[in-house]
Amino acid sequence: MKKGLRPITRSANPEPEDKNSISWIIWAAWADRITFEDIKETTGRSESEVIKIMRRNLSESSFRLWRKRTHNQSIKHRKKFESSRKQLKQRVYFSDDD
C-alpha cells in the first residue's frame, strides 16, 4: 500500500529550534534568503558580531568559503537585494520575432 503520492522532503540542515542559539545564527548566516538585517531583528546581533561568531565556530576553510559567498552576494544585504530586484523589474526585453 502506498503511503502517499508526494515524496517526503527532508532538509539536510533543518532550522534549529532556539532562535537565540549560536547554531541558529550559523544556520541563518549560511541561508541565502536570510539577510543580516533579519538576523539582527531576530537575535539582536549585528553583521560584525555574526562574522565573529562564524570565524570562531567554523573551520578556516569553511569560514573563507562563507565570507566569499556573502561578500559577493547582494542577497545577504536587504538594501542591495531590493535595489537589484528593482533593476531587474525595470529591464524591458524585446524580441526580434515580430
N, CA, C and O atoms as a GROMACS GRO file, in nm:
protein
  392
    1MET      N    1   0.084  -0.118   0.000
    1MET     CA    2   0.000   0.000   0.000
    1MET      C    3   0.088   0.125   0.000
    1MET      O    4   0.183   0.133   0.078
    2LYS      N    5   0.058   0.221  -0.086
    2LYS     CA    6   0.136   0.343  -0.095
    2LYS      C    7   0.107   0.433   0.024
    2LYS      O    8  -0.007   0.444   0.069
    3LYS      N    9   0.212   0.497   0.074
    3LYS     CA   10   0.194   0.588   0.187
    3LYS      C   11   0.144   0.724   0.141
    3LYS      O   12   0.074   0.792   0.215
    4GLY      N   13   0.178   0.764   0.022
    4GLY     CA   14   0.134   0.892  -0.030
    4GLY      C   15   0.194   0.916  -0.167
    4GLY      O   16   0.291   0.851  -0.207
    5LEU      N   17   0.134   1.007  -0.237
    5LEU     CA   18   0.182   1.036  -0.371
    5LEU      C   19   0.301   1.131  -0.371
    5LEU      O   20   0.387   1.124  -0.459
    6ARG      N   21   0.307   1.220  -0.273
    6ARG     CA   22   0.415   1.319  -0.270
    6ARG      C   23   0.532   1.266  -0.189
    6ARG      O   24   0.512   1.210  -0.081
    7PRO      N   25   0.653   1.283  -0.239
    7PRO     CA   26   0.769   1.238  -0.162
    7PRO      C   27   0.791   1.328  -0.040
    7PRO      O   28   0.757   1.446  -0.042
    8ILE      N   29   0.847   1.272   0.063
    8ILE     CA   30   0.878   1.348   0.183
    8ILE      C   31   1.011   1.418   0.161
    8ILE      O   32   1.112   1.355   0.130
    9THR      N   33   1.009   1.550   0.177
    9THR     CA   34   1.132   1.627   0.159
    9THR      C   35   1.196   1.647   0.295
    9THR      O   36   1.136   1.705   0.386
   10ARG      N   37   1.316   1.599   0.307
   10ARG     CA   38   1.390   1.617   0.432
   10ARG      C   39   1.504   1.713   0.405
   10ARG      O   40   1.579   1.697   0.309
   11SER      N   41   1.516   1.812   0.490
   11SER     CA   42   1.624   1.908   0.475
   11SER      C   43   1.751   1.848   0.532
   11SER      O   44   1.750   1.786   0.638
   12ALA      N   45   1.860   1.868   0.463
   12ALA     CA   46   1.988   1.818   0.511
   12ALA      C   47   2.032   1.895   0.635
   12ALA      O   48   2.105   1.843   0.720
   13ASN      N   49   1.986   2.018   0.644
   13ASN     CA   50   2.025   2.101   0.758
   13ASN      C   51   1.902   2.177   0.806
   13ASN      O   52   1.883   2.293   0.769
   14PRO      N   53   1.817   2.113   0.890
   14PRO     CA   54   1.694   2.180   0.933
   14PRO      C   55   1.722   2.298   1.026
   14PRO      O   56   1.827   2.306   1.089
   15GLU      N   57   1.626   2.388   1.032
   15GLU     CA   58   1.639   2.507   1.116
   15GLU      C   59   1.638   2.468   1.263
   15GLU      O   60   1.547   2.397   1.306
   16PRO      N   61   1.737   2.515   1.341
   16PRO     CA   62   1.736   2.488   1.486
   16PRO      C   63   1.617   2.556   1.553
   16PRO      O   64   1.570   2.660   1.508
   17GLU      N   65   1.569   2.496   1.661
   17GLU     CA   66   1.451   2.545   1.731
   17GLU      C   67   1.476   2.678   1.802
   17GLU      O   68   1.395   2.770   1.790
   18ASP      N   69   1.587   2.689   1.875
   18ASP     CA   70   1.615   2.808   1.956
   18ASP      C   71   1.677   2.916   1.869
   18ASP      O   72   1.789   2.902   1.821
   19LYS      N   73   1.603   3.025   1.848
   19LYS     CA   74   1.650   3.131   1.758
   19LYS      C   75   1.758   3.219   1.819
   19LYS      O   76   1.816   3.301   1.748
   20ASN      N   77   1.786   3.205   1.947
   20ASN     CA   78   1.893   3.283   2.010
   20ASN      C   79   2.022   3.203   2.024
   20ASN      O   80   2.120   3.253   2.079
   21SER      N   81   2.022   3.080   1.977
   21SER     CA   82   2.141   2.996   1.991
   21SER      C   83   2.244   3.026   1.881
   21SER      O   84   2.210   3.081   1.776
   22ILE      N   85   2.366   2.990   1.909
   22ILE     CA   86   2.475   3.006   1.812
   22ILE      C   87   2.446   2.922   1.688
   22ILE      O   88   2.475   2.964   1.576
   23SER      N   89   2.390   2.803   1.707
   23SER     CA   90   2.363   2.716   1.592
   23SER      C   91   2.260   2.778   1.498
   23SER      O   92   2.270   2.761   1.377
   24TRP      N   93   2.160   2.852   1.552
   24TRP     CA   94   2.063   2.919   1.466
   24TRP      C   95   2.130   3.032   1.388
   24TRP      O   96   2.102   3.051   1.270
   25ILE      N   97   2.218   3.106   1.453
   25ILE     CA   98   2.289   3.217   1.386
   25ILE      C   99   2.373   3.162   1.271
   25ILE      O  100   2.374   3.219   1.162
   26ILE      N  101   2.444   3.052   1.295
   26ILE     CA  102   2.525   2.991   1.190
   26ILE      C  103   2.436   2.940   1.077
   26ILE      O  104   2.468   2.959   0.960
   27TRP      N  105   2.324   2.877   1.111
   27TRP     CA  106   2.230   2.828   1.010
   27TRP      C  107   2.176   2.944   0.926
   27TRP      O  108   2.170   2.935   0.804
   28ALA      N  109   2.137   3.053   0.992
   28ALA     CA  110   2.080   3.168   0.922
   28ALA      C  111   2.186   3.237   0.837
   28ALA      O  112   2.155   3.286   0.728
   29ALA      N  113   2.309   3.243   0.885
   29ALA     CA  114   2.416   3.307   0.808
   29ALA      C  115   2.445   3.229   0.680
   29ALA      O  116   2.479   3.289   0.579
   30TRP      N  117   2.434   3.096   0.684
   30TRP     CA  118   2.454   3.015   0.564
   30TRP      C  119   2.336   3.021   0.469
   30TRP      O  120   2.352   3.001   0.348
   31ALA      N  121   2.216   3.049   0.522
   31ALA     CA  122   2.096   3.051   0.437
   31ALA      C  123   2.102   3.170   0.343
   31ALA      O  124   2.134   3.282   0.384
   32ASP      N  125   2.071   3.146   0.216
   32ASP     CA  126   2.082   3.251   0.115
   32ASP      C  127   1.975   3.359   0.129
   32ASP      O  128   2.003   3.475   0.100
   33ARG      N  129   1.856   3.323   0.172
   33ARG     CA  130   1.745   3.419   0.174
   33ARG      C  131   1.726   3.488   0.308
   33ARG      O  132   1.628   3.560   0.325
   34ILE      N  133   1.815   3.468   0.402
   34ILE     CA  134   1.806   3.538   0.530
   34ILE      C  135   1.915   3.644   0.533
   34ILE      O  136   2.034   3.613   0.528
   35THR      N  137   1.873   3.770   0.540
   35THR     CA  138   1.969   3.880   0.536
   35THR      C  139   2.028   3.905   0.674
   35THR      O  140   1.977   3.856   0.775
   36PHE      N  141   2.137   3.982   0.677
   36PHE     CA  142   2.196   4.020   0.804
   36PHE      C  143   2.099   4.104   0.886
   36PHE      O  144   2.100   4.099   1.009
   37GLU      N  145   2.014   4.180   0.818
   37GLU     CA  146   1.914   4.261   0.888
   37GLU      C  147   1.812   4.172   0.956
   37GLU      O  148   1.767   4.202   1.067
   38ASP      N  149   1.774   4.062   0.891
   38ASP     CA  150   1.680   3.967   0.953
   38ASP      C  151   1.742   3.902   1.077
   38ASP      O  152   1.675   3.883   1.178
   39ILE      N  153   1.870   3.869   1.068
   39ILE     CA  154   1.940   3.810   1.182
   39ILE      C  155   1.943   3.910   1.297
   39ILE      O  156   1.922   3.873   1.412
   40LYS      N  157   1.970   4.038   1.266
   40LYS     CA  158   1.974   4.141   1.370
   40LYS      C  159   1.837   4.158   1.436
   40LYS      O  160   1.828   4.172   1.558
   41GLU      N  161   1.730   4.156   1.355
   41GLU     CA  162   1.595   4.170   1.411
   41GLU      C  163   1.560   4.052   1.501
   41GLU      O  164   1.492   4.069   1.602
   42THR      N  165   1.605   3.933   1.465
   42THR     CA  166   1.570   3.812   1.540
   42THR      C  167   1.654   3.796   1.665
   42THR      O  168   1.602   3.764   1.773
   43THR      N  169   1.786   3.817   1.652
   43THR     CA  170   1.877   3.788   1.763
   43THR      C  171   1.938   3.910   1.828
   43THR      O  172   1.988   3.903   1.941
   44GLY      N  173   1.934   4.024   1.759
   44GLY     CA  174   1.998   4.144   1.813
   44GLY      C  175   2.147   4.150   1.784
   44GLY      O  176   2.216   4.238   1.836
   45ARG      N  177   2.197   4.059   1.704
   45ARG     CA  178   2.342   4.056   1.671
   45ARG      C  179   2.366   4.126   1.538
   45ARG      O  180   2.295   4.102   1.440
   46SER      N  181   2.466   4.214   1.536
   46SER     CA  182   2.498   4.288   1.415
   46SER      C  183   2.577   4.200   1.317
   46SER      O  184   2.617   4.088   1.350
   47GLU      N  185   2.597   4.253   1.197
   47GLU     CA  186   2.672   4.179   1.096
   47GLU      C  187   2.813   4.147   1.144
   47GLU      O  188   2.861   4.035   1.124
   48SER      N  189   2.879   4.243   1.207
   48SER     CA  190   3.016   4.218   1.254
   48SER      C  191   3.018   4.111   1.364
   48SER      O  192   3.113   4.033   1.372
   49GLU      N  193   2.916   4.107   1.448
   49GLU     CA  194   2.909   4.003   1.551
   49GLU      C  195   2.885   3.866   1.489
   49GLU      O  196   2.940   3.766   1.534
   50VAL      N  197   2.803   3.862   1.385
   50VAL     CA  198   2.778   3.735   1.314
   50VAL      C  199   2.907   3.686   1.249
   50VAL      O  200   2.937   3.567   1.252
   51ILE      N  201   2.983   3.777   1.191
   51ILE     CA  202   3.111   3.740   1.129
   51ILE      C  203   3.206   3.683   1.234
   51ILE      O  204   3.274   3.583   1.209
   52LYS      N  205   3.212   3.745   1.352
   52LYS     CA  206   3.297   3.694   1.460
   52LYS      C  207   3.253   3.555   1.506
   52LYS      O  208   3.337   3.468   1.531
   53ILE      N  209   3.121   3.534   1.517
   53ILE     CA  210   3.068   3.403   1.556
   53ILE      C  211   3.106   3.298   1.452
   53ILE      O  212   3.149   3.188   1.486
   54MET      N  213   3.091   3.334   1.326
   54MET     CA  214   3.126   3.240   1.219
   54MET      C  215   3.275   3.210   1.220
   54MET      O  216   3.315   3.095   1.201
   55ARG      N  217   3.358   3.309   1.242
   55ARG     CA  218   3.503   3.290   1.245
   55ARG      C  219   3.542   3.195   1.358
   55ARG      O  220   3.629   3.109   1.341
   56ARG      N  221   3.478   3.210   1.474
   56ARG     CA  222   3.511   3.125   1.590
   56ARG      C  223   3.462   2.982   1.576
   56ARG      O  224   3.527   2.890   1.624
   57ASN      N  225   3.348   2.963   1.510
   57ASN     CA  226   3.284   2.832   1.511
   57ASN      C  227   3.302   2.750   1.384
   57ASN      O  228   3.271   2.630   1.384
   58LEU      N  229   3.352   2.808   1.278
   58LEU     CA  230   3.376   2.733   1.154
   58LEU      C  231   3.524   2.705   1.139
   58LEU      O  232   3.608   2.773   1.197
   59SER      N  233   3.553   2.604   1.059
   59SER     CA  234   3.693   2.581   1.026
   59SER      C  235   3.740   2.696   0.937
   59SER      O  236   3.658   2.769   0.881
   60GLU      N  237   3.869   2.711   0.925
   60GLU     CA  238   3.924   2.823   0.848
   60GLU      C  239   3.878   2.820   0.703
   60GLU      O  240   3.842   2.924   0.647
   61SER      N  241   3.879   2.703   0.641
   61SER     CA  242   3.839   2.694   0.500
   61SER      C  243   3.688   2.718   0.484
   61SER      O  244   3.646   2.782   0.387
   62SER      N  245   3.608   2.669   0.577
   62SER     CA  246   3.462   2.694   0.570
   62SER      C  247   3.432   2.841   0.589
   62SER      O  248   3.344   2.896   0.522
   63PHE      N  249   3.504   2.906   0.680
   63PHE     CA  250   3.483   3.049   0.701
   63PHE      C  251   3.518   3.128   0.576
   63PHE      O  252   3.445   3.219   0.538
   64ARG      N  253   3.630   3.095   0.512
   64ARG     CA  254   3.670   3.165   0.389
   64ARG      C  255   3.566   3.145   0.279
   64ARG      O  256   3.533   3.239   0.207
   65LEU      N  257   3.515   3.025   0.266
   65LEU     CA  258   3.412   2.995   0.166
   65LEU      C  259   3.285   3.075   0.195
   65LEU      O  260   3.226   3.133   0.104
   66TRP      N  261   3.244   3.079   0.322
   66TRP     CA  262   3.124   3.155   0.360
   66TRP      C  263   3.144   3.304   0.335
   66TRP      O  264   3.054   3.370   0.284
   67ARG      N  265   3.261   3.358   0.371
   67ARG     CA  266   3.287   3.501   0.351
   67ARG      C  267   3.285   3.537   0.203
   67ARG      O  268   3.233   3.641   0.164
   68LYS      N  269   3.341   3.449   0.121
   68LYS     CA  270   3.341   3.473  -0.023
   68LYS      C  271   3.198   3.476  -0.076
   68LYS      O  272   3.164   3.562  -0.158
   69ARG      N  273   3.114   3.383  -0.030
   69ARG     CA  274   2.974   3.381  -0.072
   69ARG      C  275   2.900   3.506  -0.028
   69ARG      O  276   2.832   3.568  -0.109
   70THR      N  277   2.911   3.544   0.097
   70THR     CA  278   2.834   3.658   0.149
   70THR      C  279   2.886   3.790   0.094
   70THR      O  280   2.810   3.885   0.078
   71HIS      N  281   3.014   3.797   0.067
   71HIS     CA  282   3.071   3.922   0.016
   71HIS      C  283   3.025   3.947  -0.128
   71HIS      O  284   3.002   4.061  -0.167
   72ASN      N  285   3.011   3.841  -0.205
   72ASN     CA  286   2.974   3.855  -0.346
   72ASN      C  287   2.824   3.854  -0.371
   72ASN      O  288   2.780   3.890  -0.480
   73GLN      N  289   2.745   3.814  -0.272
   73GLN     CA  290   2.601   3.805  -0.291
   73GLN      C  291   2.532   3.932  -0.243
   73GLN      O  292   2.558   3.980  -0.133
   74SER      N  293   2.444   3.985  -0.325
   74SER     CA  294   2.367   4.100  -0.282
   74SER      C  295   2.250   4.057  -0.195
   74SER      O  296   2.185   4.142  -0.132
   75ILE      N  297   2.221   3.929  -0.190
   75ILE     CA  298   2.106   3.879  -0.116
   75ILE      C  299   2.123   3.896   0.035
   75ILE      O  300   2.024   3.915   0.106
   76LYS      N  301   2.245   3.890   0.086
   76LYS     CA  302   2.266   3.896   0.230
   76LYS      C  303   2.244   4.036   0.287
   76LYS      O  304   2.240   4.052   0.409
   77HIS      N  305   2.231   4.136   0.202
   77HIS     CA  306   2.204   4.273   0.249
   77HIS      C  307   2.072   4.318   0.186
   77HIS      O  308   2.060   4.323   0.064
   78ARG      N  309   1.977   4.349   0.269
   78ARG     CA  310   1.842   4.380   0.222
   78ARG      C  311   1.839   4.495   0.123
   78ARG      O  312   1.770   4.488   0.022
   79LYS      N  313   1.913   4.601   0.152
   79LYS     CA  314   1.911   4.720   0.066
   79LYS      C  315   1.966   4.686  -0.073
   79LYS      O  316   1.908   4.726  -0.174
   80LYS      N  317   2.077   4.613  -0.079
   80LYS     CA  318   2.135   4.573  -0.207
   80LYS      C  319   2.042   4.479  -0.281
   80LYS      O  320   2.027   4.488  -0.403
   81PHE      N  321   1.978   4.389  -0.208
   81PHE     CA  322   1.888   4.292  -0.269
   81PHE      C  323   1.768   4.364  -0.331
   81PHE      O  324   1.731   4.336  -0.445
   82GLU      N  325   1.708   4.456  -0.256
   82GLU     CA  326   1.592   4.528  -0.307
   82GLU      C  327   1.627   4.613  -0.429
   82GLU      O  328   1.548   4.620  -0.524
   83SER      N  329   1.744   4.678  -0.428
   83SER     CA  330   1.782   4.759  -0.543
   83SER      C  331   1.811   4.672  -0.666
   83SER      O  332   1.779   4.711  -0.778
   84SER      N  333   1.869   4.555  -0.646
   84SER     CA  334   1.895   4.465  -0.760
   84SER      C  335   1.764   4.412  -0.817
   84SER      O  336   1.754   4.392  -0.938
   85ARG      N  337   1.664   4.389  -0.732
   85ARG     CA  338   1.532   4.344  -0.780
   85ARG      C  339   1.463   4.454  -0.859
   85ARG      O  340   1.397   4.426  -0.959
   86LYS      N  341   1.478   4.580  -0.816
   86LYS     CA  342   1.420   4.691  -0.888
   86LYS      C  343   1.480   4.703  -1.027
   86LYS      O  344   1.410   4.727  -1.125
   87GLN      N  345   1.613   4.684  -1.036
   87GLN     CA  346   1.680   4.691  -1.166
   87GLN      C  347   1.630   4.582  -1.259
   87GLN      O  348   1.613   4.605  -1.379
   88LEU      N  349   1.606   4.463  -1.205
   88LEU     CA  350   1.554   4.354  -1.289
   88LEU      C  351   1.414   4.385  -1.339
   88LEU      O  352   1.381   4.354  -1.453
   89LYS      N  353   1.332   4.444  -1.254
   89LYS     CA  354   1.195   4.477  -1.293
   89LYS      C  355   1.191   4.588  -1.397
   89LYS      O  356   1.099   4.592  -1.479
   90GLN      N  357   1.289   4.678  -1.395
   90GLN     CA  358   1.290   4.792  -1.486
   90GLN      C  359   1.337   4.753  -1.626
   90GLN      O  360   1.310   4.826  -1.722
   91ARG      N  361   1.406   4.642  -1.640
   91ARG     CA  362   1.454   4.600  -1.771
   91ARG      C  363   1.336   4.557  -1.857
   91ARG      O  364   1.244   4.489  -1.811
   92VAL      N  365   1.341   4.598  -1.981
   92VAL     CA  366   1.237   4.559  -2.075
   92VAL      C  367   1.305   4.478  -2.184
   92VAL      O  368   1.404   4.521  -2.243
   93TYR      N  369   1.251   4.359  -2.210
   93TYR     CA  370   1.308   4.273  -2.310
   93TYR      C  371   1.220   4.275  -2.435
   93TYR      O  372   1.099   4.258  -2.427
   94PHE      N  373   1.284   4.296  -2.548
   94PHE     CA  374   1.214   4.297  -2.676
   94PHE      C  375   1.258   4.176  -2.756
   94PHE      O  376   1.374   4.136  -2.750
   95SER      N  377   1.166   4.118  -2.829
   95SER     CA  378   1.203   4.006  -2.916
   95SER      C  379   1.202   4.055  -3.061
   95SER      O  380   1.123   4.141  -3.099
   96ASP      N  381   1.290   3.998  -3.139
   96ASP     CA  382   1.300   4.036  -3.282
   96ASP      C  383   1.212   3.947  -3.369
   96ASP      O  384   1.220   3.953  -3.491
   97ASP      N  385   1.127   3.865  -3.307
   97ASP     CA  386   1.043   3.771  -3.382
   97ASP      C  387   0.924   3.838  -3.448
   97ASP      O  388   0.858   3.775  -3.531
   98ASP      N  389   0.893   3.964  -3.416
   98ASP     CA  390   0.773   4.031  -3.469
   98ASP      C  391   0.781   4.051  -3.614
   98ASP      O  392   0.689   4.106  -3.674
   0.00000   0.00000   0.00000
